[in-house]
Amino acid sequence: MAKPDEKFFARVMEESGLAADAILYVGDRLDYDVLPARKSGMKTAFIIRGPWGHIHARRPEANLADYRIQSLEELVHLLA
């Protein structure tokens, strides 16, 4: 299994032992990360870095992420 297959996100929940809404999934792609994680019920953080992050940041679907961040360091402040 691999992203964006829904089985991948179900496995994340299974392995973590957490409910979907207790997981914050971070990714730089909408199609492989943010949208399928959101569909599975997870909270999402769209990280705008690297080529995919900048390309996907222009898409309206980027606004569906719970958070938009530029670096992983921002998560410390968001989750504190």
N, C-alpha and C positions, 0 to 999 in steps of 0.2 A: 504494500500500500504506500501511497505517496500523496503529497499535497497536489491538488486540492480535493482529493477523494474524501468524502465525509467519514470514511472509516479511519482515516488518519486522525481526524479531530476527535473521534470517539475513542481512539486509542490513547490520545493525550489525556482525556478525562479518566479513562480506566487506569492508566499508569500512575496518574497523580492522586487518584482517590478523591478527587474534588468534583463538585457539580460544575456544570458549564459556566454558570454565572459567577463562580468563585475564581475563574481563570481569566487572566489578562494575557491575551495572545498578541505578540508584537511581530510586525512584519513590514517589509518594504514594498510588497506587491499587493495590489487589490485582488487580483484574480487567484492567487495561490495562498494568500495569507488572510487579509482583512475580511473579505466578503464570505469565504467559506467558514472562517472561525465565527463570524457574526451569525451566520445561518445556523451554526451548531449551538448558539446561545451564549458563546463566550463574549466577554468584553474585549475590545480591540484597541490597539495603539498602532497607528500608521506612522512608521519612522521614515522621514524624508531624507534619505541618504543613498548614495550610489546612483547609478543610472536609472534603475527601475523606480526607485523612490521618487526621483525628480520627474520622470515621465508620468508616473501614475498620479502624482500630486496635482497635475493639471486636470484630472478627470473629476467630474462632479461627484462620483461615488466615493471619492476620498473623504468627503464630508460625513459619510456614514460611520466612520471610525469614532469610537468614544473619545480618543485622544489623537492629536497630531503632534508628533515630536520631531526634533532635529537630532537628538542623541539619546542614548540609553541613560545617560546621567539625569536627564529630565524625569525619568521614572521615579527616582529617589524622592523628588519633591512632590510628584503627583500622588504617590502612594503613602507618603508620610502622614 
